[in-house]
Amino acid sequence: MIIDVRGLHHPDHLKEFRKHLEGLCTVNEEVEVLLDNSREDLKKFEMFIRSCRGNYKIVDKGDHLRLKIEASFSLCG
């Protein structure tokens, strides 16, 4: 699954991400998130993913970032 949140900034980029995964407690597939090249937005997104116990990698594509989140992370407390 690819979720494109380019053009959105905190907290809207997180809201859009969650909207795509609405109703799921555990995500059992790899998710790629396309983000603008903003350090502050990336930092907030990383904090959120870590709180979900998600493992991820960041790939810098020059004009945007691609955050690859491994399968099996939890959106429920």
Buried (B, 14 or more C-beta within 10 A) or exposed (E): EEBEBBEBBBEEBBEBBBEBBEEBEEBEEBBBBBBBEBEEBBEBBBEBBEEBEBEBEEEEEEEBBBBBBEEEBEBEE
